[in-house]
């Protein structure tokens, strides 16, 4: 059954957008901190960079909504397809030995997810203002995807056993 996002107003769209960007920044920082702990500074630096971009986009959403009253949406009432913001990186797709290539692939996945979210709203909405803003946001997300597709060319795909560790970290029971 196809997913339908019931977003009826610009305020509702901006509330979702602001939350998407805020959660993206939080998730990227969380992973960056983990990478710092595991002495993976190059990957941590990339995650911090991505968090900074998400912060910038969140500030843009705040600016766009400064003259509006955004609704409070309970976490379980967001219209995310799988219960998680489409722009929040899946923490289970990370690994303490991941490489910059993996970071960019993960970022590509979330930016594509954000694009698809906005494109679906732009396609399905019956509200002209919501349709137009969602289409604008989808276009911006497609620009992010294109940028990341260029970035990934800088980082070679890792060797097949990149995650091998003869002495992996241990968690106390």
C-alpha positions as CSV (number, residue, x, y, z in Angstrom):
1,X,0.0,0.0,0.0
2,X,1.5,3.4,-1.0
3,X,2.5,5.8,1.8
4,X,0.5,9.0,2.1
5,X,1.9,12.0,4.0
6,X,-0.9,14.0,5.4
7,X,0.6,17.5,5.5
8,X,-2.0,20.1,5.0
9,X,-0.3,23.4,5.9
10,X,3.0,25.2,5.4
11,X,3.4,25.3,9.2
12,X,3.0,21.5,9.3
13,X,5.5,21.1,6.5
14,X,8.0,23.5,8.1
15,X,7.6,21.7,11.5
16,X,8.5,18.4,9.8
17,X,11.4,20.0,8.0
18,X,12.8,21.7,11.1
19,X,12.6,18.4,13.0
20,X,14.2,16.5,10.1
21,X,17.2,18.8,10.1
22,X,17.5,19.0,13.8
23,X,17.4,15.2,14.1
24,X,19.9,14.8,11.3
25,X,22.4,17.1,13.1
26,X,21.9,15.3,16.4
27,X,22.4,11.9,14.8
28,X,25.5,12.9,12.9
29,X,27.0,14.4,16.1
30,X,26.2,11.2,18.0
31,X,28.0,9.1,15.4
32,X,30.9,11.6,15.2
33,X,31.4,11.4,19.0
34,X,31.4,7.6,18.7
35,X,34.0,7.8,16.0
36,X,36.2,10.1,18.1
37,X,36.0,7.5,21.0
38,X,37.1,4.8,18.6
39,X,40.0,6.9,17.3
40,X,38.6,7.3,13.8
41,X,39.2,11.1,13.4
42,X,38.8,11.4,9.6
43,X,35.3,9.9,9.8
44,X,34.4,11.9,12.9
45,X,35.4,15.0,11.1
46,X,33.1,14.2,8.2
47,X,30.2,13.5,10.5
48,X,30.8,16.8,12.3
49,X,30.8,18.6,8.9
50,X,27.5,17.0,7.9
51,X,26.1,18.0,11.3
52,X,27.1,21.6,10.6
53,X,25.3,21.5,7.3
54,X,22.2,20.1,9.0
55,X,22.4,22.9,11.6
56,X,22.6,25.4,8.7
57,X,19.5,24.0,7.1
58,X,17.7,23.9,10.4
59,X,18.5,27.7,10.8
60,X,17.1,28.2,7.4
61,X,13.8,26.5,8.3
62,X,13.6,28.5,11.5
63,X,14.1,31.7,9.4
64,X,11.4,30.7,7.0
65,X,9.0,30.0,9.8
66,X,9.8,33.0,12.0
67,X,6.4,34.7,11.3
68,X,4.4,31.5,11.7
69,X,3.3,29.5,14.7
70,X,4.5,25.9,14.1
71,X,2.4,23.1,15.6
72,X,3.8,21.0,18.3
73,X,3.9,17.5,16.9
74,X,4.4,14.5,19.2
75,X,7.2,12.2,18.2
76,X,4.7,9.4,17.3
77,X,2.6,11.8,15.2
78,X,5.2,12.7,12.6
79,X,4.4,11.2,9.2
80,X,7.7,9.4,8.7
81,X,7.3,6.2,6.7
82,X,9.2,4.0,9.2
83,X,8.9,6.0,12.4
84,X,12.2,7.7,12.0
85,X,13.0,11.0,10.2
86,X,14.1,10.3,6.6
87,X,17.1,12.5,7.2
88,X,18.3,10.9,10.4
89,X,21.2,8.5,9.6
90,X,20.5,4.9,10.6
91,X,22.9,4.4,13.5
92,X,22.9,0.6,12.7
93,X,24.5,1.3,9.4
94,X,27.6,2.6,11.2
95,X,30.7,0.8,12.3
96,X,33.7,2.0,14.4
97,X,36.0,1.2,11.5
98,X,33.9,2.7,8.8
99,X,35.7,4.8,6.2
100,X,34.9,8.2,4.6
101,X,33.4,6.3,1.7
102,X,30.9,4.8,4.0
103,X,30.1,8.2,5.5
104,X,29.2,9.6,2.1
105,X,27.2,6.6,1.2
106,X,25.2,6.9,4.4
107,X,24.7,10.7,3.8
108,X,23.6,9.9,0.2
109,X,21.0,7.5,1.6
110,X,19.5,10.1,4.0
111,X,19.5,12.9,1.5
112,X,17.8,10.7,-1.1
113,X,15.3,9.8,1.6
114,X,14.6,13.5,2.3
115,X,14.3,14.2,-1.4
116,X,11.8,11.3,-1.7
117,X,9.8,12.6,1.3
118,X,9.4,16.1,-0.1
119,X,8.8,14.9,-3.7
120,X,6.0,12.6,-2.5
121,X,4.4,15.6,-0.6
122,X,4.8,17.8,-3.7
123,X,3.1,15.2,-5.8
124,X,0.3,14.2,-3.5
125,X,-0.6,17.5,-1.8
126,X,-3.8,19.3,-2.8
127,X,-2.7,22.5,-1.2
128,X,-0.8,24.7,-3.8
129,X,1.5,26.4,-1.2
130,X,2.4,23.1,0.4
131,X,3.0,21.6,-3.0
132,X,5.2,24.4,-4.1
133,X,7.3,24.5,-1.0
134,X,7.7,20.7,-0.9
135,X,8.8,20.8,-4.6
136,X,11.3,23.5,-3.7
137,X,12.7,21.4,-0.8
138,X,12.8,18.3,-3.0
139,X,14.9,20.2,-5.5
140,X,17.3,21.4,-2.8
141,X,17.6,17.8,-1.5
142,X,18.4,16.6,-5.1
143,X,21.2,19.2,-5.2
144,X,22.6,17.7,-2.0
145,X,22.4,14.2,-3.5
146,X,24.3,15.5,-6.6
147,X,26.9,17.1,-4.4
148,X,27.4,13.9,-2.4
149,X,27.7,11.9,-5.6
150,X,30.6,14.1,-6.5
151,X,32.1,13.9,-3.0
152,X,32.1,10.1,-3.0
153,X,34.5,10.1,-6.0
154,X,37.1,11.5,-3.6
155,X,37.0,8.5,-1.4
156,X,37.8,5.1,-2.8
157,X,35.6,2.1,-1.9
158,X,37.4,0.2,0.9
159,X,38.9,-3.2,0.5
160,X,36.5,-6.1,1.1
161,X,37.7,-6.9,4.7
162,X,37.8,-3.3,5.9
163,X,36.0,-4.1,9.1
164,X,38.2,-6.9,10.3
165,X,39.7,-6.4,13.7
166,X,41.7,-9.1,15.4
167,X,41.3,-7.3,18.8
168,X,37.8,-5.7,18.7
169,X,36.6,-3.5,21.5
170,X,34.8,-5.3,24.3
171,X,31.8,-4.2,26.2
172,X,31.6,-5.2,29.9
173,X,28.6,-7.3,30.6
